[in-house]
Amino acid sequence: MNEIVSMLKGFFKRFSELPENVPAEEYRYQVVASYAFFTAWWFHFFFTFIFFFISVRPLAFLNVGSTVIWTIILWAHLRGKRITSISLAVFEINLHAAMCVYFIGWETGFQYYILAQPTIFFFAASVQSAIRVSLSVAVCLLYACLHFFLGNVLPLYALEPWLQNTLYYFNVSAIFFALSLFSFYYQTAATNAEAALEQEKSKLAEMTELLKKMFGRYLSTEVMASLIENPSALELGGEKRRVTIMMTDLRGFTALSERLEPERVVQMLNAYFEVMVEVVLKYHGTINEIIGDALLIIFGAPQEMPDRAQRAIACAVEMQNSMAAVNQQNRTQGLPELEMGIGLNDTEVIVGNIGSSKRSKYAVVGSGVNMTSRIESYTVGGQILISESVRKDAGDILRIDAQRDVMPKGADTPLRIYEVGGIAGDFNLALEGRDPNLVTLARRIPLHYTVLEGKDAGKTGQAGSVVRLAKNCAEMRLGALFEIMTNLKMNLEAVDEKLSSRNFYGKVIKSPEDGTHVVRFTSVPAEVDAYFQAHRQYAVKQSVD
């Protein structure tokens, strides 16, 4: 018994399933027709016995054939064979109605089944409008012909009046019931389809939010919005566009990360990026790449941005000022402080989707990207350097603290770069806490250095000393005059072997004529920094006493 029930449930379950070859808009018709054709099968099967009982054998045999036809119709319908099922249904209904009127008369009501046929035509979305109208007209003509030719003709089988009336009322009731049933299932199917659609919309919304959360970590809001609104933007290709490119980098982070546990390094980077990304998004920058501790940011793509250079500079100033919050958090967690350098360049590049059909990314390509990286390499912690193109595009609202000509690798002519201290106009921002607060030491700290870049690159063992000291920079007496931006590798002297072996690095940011240079530290090991700060605190205490 349970097997029979399970089989019946499985059979009726198929009535609500959409065949693979049937489009989704046919769902309501699929459900309604499934129940309608099954009802028609059962109706003809039942009337086979009725006609045998009332001794109208031709119609009994006709219903045997009709039952077979409706079996084929239901089979074809459940497999999505629309033309076969509809054609056979129209043929059988018209033939059955005509034969019933011919054999047992107009008064039995079998002709009314003809009028129910338009429900088949108009429920089926795949049937063309011209065919629907043509079939409906043909149905009306058939009904009229039956009435004209057979309405007043005596039937071949004369039935008792009570039997005629019984068949008439039964057929009228059956048609009414069938149309009501069809309407009910149509409404049910429509409701289910709308509920399924709402569910799919909800799932789509959830998936969209999930994609935003997942890929929002890798793509900017602008790129995501552009892809969601215009999926064709995923196609490979690019365009030339003028953009302002920003490169940021943490000074001395590589050496710093070697001294920390990997978990602490990741913790420090995540906290740093959390703050920086918020600032970038505030100014509508597109974070194109996170490379270790560095950021590559684009202003002016994928959306046009007329004030891209000004926005980029304002963003850079706020990013530098936000480093105070980053370092405050680092101090509370026992992590070292960080310093960041920022380089900006306004240039024409190619932006777009670059890669293969299996893997691609929104990227920026051009020599201007490399030039931005070169400009950034000249920075020290807390500094913002911009190219001539950025200065011109931003206008006169910039506060320029210094300018110098440099010769980047691969360049044929010198490049003029500018140090930005602030921006006026609508942004009205300035770098905070730039004063080095140099303290004169009680005694000089001897050191020796190696020149890493410039015309004196490679010279080793040069003697020097620290005269004045701040937290991040020092005033030094060196054995020769060096150009601004010269990079130095240094080691302490007159200390134990372990401390003297620790390299620290700096960049010349000021070079007076008397041989005293201001060197900004770019990477200082914790042991050397502790040594420096001990001397500095002692000098401050001596000056107070």
C-alpha positions, 0 to 999 in steps of 0.5 A: 500500500505504501509503495502505491501511495509513494508511486502516486505521489511521485506521479502527481509531483511531476505535474508541478515540474517543468521539463528541461526543454520548456521555458520558465514562462510556461510553468503555469500552463504546465501545471494547469494542463497536467491536471486538465489532461489527467482529468480528461483521461479519467473522464473518458475512461469513466464514460467508456463504462457509462456508454456501455451501460446505456447501450451506445456501443459506438461511443463506448468504443470511441472512449476506449480510443480516446482514453488511449489518445489522452494517455499519449497526450499526457505523456507528451505533455509531461515531456514538454512536447507541446505541439503533439499534446495540443494537437491531439487534445484539439483533435480528440475534443472536437471529434468526441463532441461531434460524435456524441452530438451525432449519436445521442443528440444535441440535448446531452450537452457534449457539444459544450466541451468544444467551447472549453478549448480556447483555454488550451490555446490561450494558457499555452504561452508558446502558441503564437497569437495568430494560431490562437485566434485561428483555432478559436474561430475554427472552434466557434465555426465547428460549434455553429455547424453542429448546431445548424446541421444536427441541432434539430435532427433526431440522433441515431440513439434515442435516449430517455428524457431523464437520461438526456437531462442527466447527461446534459446537467452532468456535462454542464457541471463537468465543464464548470468544474473543469474550468474552475479547477483549471482556474484554481490550478492556474492561480496556484501555479501563478502564486507558486511561480511568484513566490519562487520568483521572490525567493530567487530575487532574495537569493540573488540579493543575498548572492550580490551582497555575498559577492560584494563582501567577498570581492569588495576586499579585492575590488573597489566599490566603483569597480564592483558597481560598474561590473554589476550594472554593466556585466559586459565590462567583464569582457577583456579589453581596455582604453586609454585614459588620463588618471592620477596614480598613487603608490604607497609603501611602508618604510623599512617594513621588510626588515621589521617583518623579519623580527616579528612572528607572522601572525603579528605581521599580518595583524599589523598589516590588517590594522594598517590597511583597515584605516588606509582603505577607508580613507581611499574609499572616502576620496573615491580612489580605486584600489587596484593592487595590494602588493605586500605592504604597498598600495596601488591606487587609481583616481579617474578610473573606472569612472571619470574624475575631473578633480582626480589630482586634487582628490589624490593629494587630499587623500594622501594628506589624510592617509599620512595624518591617519598614521597617528591612529594606526601607530596609537593602535600599534602601541596599545598592542605592543607593536612597532610604529610604522611610517609610510611614503606616498608618490603621485603621478598624473599620466595617460595609461591603459585601463581595463580587463587584462588577462585570459578568458579564465582569469582576468583583473581590472588593471592599469598598464603604462610607463606612468605606473613605473614612474609613480613607483620611482617617485615613491621610492624617493620618499621618506616616512610621512612624506608625499612626493608628486610629479610635475604633471600632478602639480599642474593639474592640481593648480595653485591650491597646493602647499609645496614644501620643497622641490628637487630634480632627480634622475630615476632609473631608465629616464633620459632627462631629470624628473622634477618632483615636489614635496607636498605639505597640504592642500587648500580649496574645498579640502583644506588639509595639511600634514600634521606633526612634521617638526623633527624636534631635534635634540643636541646630544651630550656627546656625538654618536660615531658611525660609519656609512656606505652610500647606496645611490648617487655618484658616490655609490659603493663607497664604504667605511666612511666615518661620520657622527650623529650630532642632533637626534629626533625620533625619526631623523638625525643631524649628522656630520659626514665626511663629504657633501651628499645630494638630497635623496642620497640613500645611506646604509649605516652602522654604529661604532664604539659599541659591542659587536652585536649592536655594531653589526645591525645595519640601519638605513636613511635618506638625506633630506637636507644638505647644508654647505657646512657638511651637516646633513639631516638624514631621515631614517627609513629602517632602524632595528629595534636595538639601534632605535633603543640605543638612539632614544636612550642618548636622546632622553639623556640629552633632554634630561641634561638640558633640563637639569 
